[in-house]
Amino acid sequence: MAIAEVTVVPIGTADTSLSNYVADCQDVLAQEERVEYQLTPMGTIIEGELDDILVAIRKIQEVPFVNGANRVTTNIKIDDRRDKKASTEQKIKSVKDKVQD
């Protein structure tokens, strides 16, 4: 299973607020049955098989264009671990277990 962090940013919009674009991207992700996702303040985490994640990213890449943007920049980080099953919860737990109180 892979984990990706994605940030889709429309450029040249009439408003500095991006929350409407983010909400529309989240609506698209909600319809993707083969991935799990989590909104964060700076992007979205998507978990699933890599091919399914890439399909979902391609769909949310289009959202700003559909909503009038003429240019979009998308940043993607992918952690594709093949030696054992990974999840966001497992990754966070692993770090927390090592943090000294």
N, C-alpha and C positions, 0 to 999 in steps of 0.2 A: 504494500500500500504506500502511496506517495502522499506528501503534504506539500501544498503550495501556498505561498503568500502572494496576493495579487492586489495591485493598486491601479485602478483605471482613472485617468485624469483627462477630462475634456479641456481643450485649450481654446481660448478666444470666445468664451461665452459672455453673455451680457451681464451676468451676475457673478460675484465672487463666491457665493454659496454653492456647494456641490452636493448638498444633502438630497436634493431631488434625483440627481443622477445615481447616487449611491442607493437610494431606496428602489429605484427602477432596476438596478443591477441585482439587488437582493430578491426582488420579485422574480427575476429570471432564474436565479439560483434555487429558489424555493420550488421551482417546477422540475429541477434536475433530480431524478430519483436515484441516480447512481453515485452521487457525491454527497458528502456532509459539508457544511460550511459554518463559519462563525465570523460575524462582523466584529472588527476591532476598531479603535479610534483612528488608525492609520492605514487600514486595508482590510482585506478579507482572507481568512484562512480557509482553504478547500482541501478536503481529504477524500481519497478514493484511488481507484486505479488511474495510472498516469494518463492513459488515453481518454478516460472519462473527464478527468480534470481539464485536459486541454480542450475538449469539446465545450465544456462549461465556460472556460476562459474566452474562447472564440465568441461565444454568444454574448457575454457581458461586454466584450470589446465593442460590439456593435451598438450597444445601448445609447451611448452619447451621440453617435451619428444619427440614430433614429430620432433623438430629441433635439436635433438642430446643430450639434457641434460639427465643425469642419475639420477638426484635427483632434486626435486622441493619442496620448502617450500611456503605455501600459508597462508597469514594472512587475516582473514575475521572479520569485525565488522558489525553487523546487528542491525538496528533500525526498529523494527516492531511495529508500532503504530496502535492500533485497535479502539481507541475512536474517531478519526477523520482522515480525509485524510491528509497525509503529503507529502511534496516534498522537494527537496533541496532548491528550491527558497523560499518556505514558511519558512523553518528553518532559512535561512540566513536573510530574512526580519524580522523575529521575534527578532533576536538578534540586527540587525541594528536599529530597532525601539526603542530598550532599551538603546542603546549606547548614552551617553551624549556628546553633541558637545563641 
